[in-house]
Amino acid sequence: MRILKFILKFLAVLLVLFLLSGLLFPKTKYTTTQQVNLPIAETFKLYTDATKMKHWYTGLQSIRTEEQKPGTVGNKYKMVTDVQGTFTQMKRIVTKYKKQQQINYSTQSIEMIKEETIAFREMNGQTIIINEASTEGKTYLLKCLYASFFWFIKNEDQARLDSFKMYAERQ
C-alpha cells in the first residue's frame, strides 16, 4: 500500500510540474547553429530555395507555394511534415528578408506557432547559420507540452541544419 501511495504522489507531482511548465514557459526559445563549408552567397541561395528543401529538410513530405509576392517578404508556403509518424500541415510565411544576411519565418500549424530568425554570417570563406527560434502551443495544454519537451523541438531543428550542411556541401 505504501508503494502505491508513493507512486500516486510521484505522478501527482509530475502532473503539477507539467501543468506549471505552461505558465512558467508559455513560449520556448532556443538557438541552433551550423557551419557550412561554402561561401555565404551559395549557402544562402541553397537554403532559401524552396524547391530544394525536400533534399535536406528532414521530415518534409511536400511544400507548395501558396502566394508569391514581389521580392520575398510575404511569400506563403504550405508544408506537410512527418515527424516520427505524425503528419502535420503547416503554413509558413516569410516575414523578413535580407539577401545573404537573414530570413525570418512565421510557421503555424493547428497546434503551434513558431517564429524563426535565421542569420547567415561569413567567416573565412565559410558560412555560419544561426537559427534563433521560439515555439508556442496554441492551447494551454500544448503550451505545457512544448515547454516540457522543448529539447525535442530544438533537436529537430539542429538535425535540419545538420542535414542542410551535408546537402549543401555535396553540391
Stockholm file with secondary structure:
# STOCKHOLM 1.0

chainA/1-171         MRILKFILKFLAVLLVLFLLSGLLFPKTKYTTTQQVNLPIAETFKLYTDATKMKHWYTGLQSIRTEEQKPGTVGNKYKMVTDVQGTFTQMKRIVTKYKKQQQINYSTQSIEMIKEETIAFREMNGQTIIINEASTEGKTYLLKCLYASFFWFIKNEDQARLDSFKMYAERQ
#=GR chainA/1-171 SS CHHHHHHHHHHHHHHHHHHHHHHHCSSEEEEEEEEESSCHHHHHHHHHCGGGGGGTSTTEEEEEEEECCSSSTTCEEEEEEEETTEEEEEEEEEEEEETTTEEEEEEECSSEEEEEEEEEEEETTEEEEEEEEEEEESSHHHHHHHHHTHHHHHHHHHHHHHHHHHHHHHC
#=GC SS_cons         CHHHHHHHHHHHHHHHHHHHHHHHCSSEEEEEEEEESSCHHHHHHHHHCGGGGGGTSTTEEEEEEEECCSSSTTCEEEEEEEETTEEEEEEEEEEEEETTTEEEEEEECSSEEEEEEEEEEEETTEEEEEEEEEEEESSHHHHHHHHHTHHHHHHHHHHHHHHHHHHHHHC
//
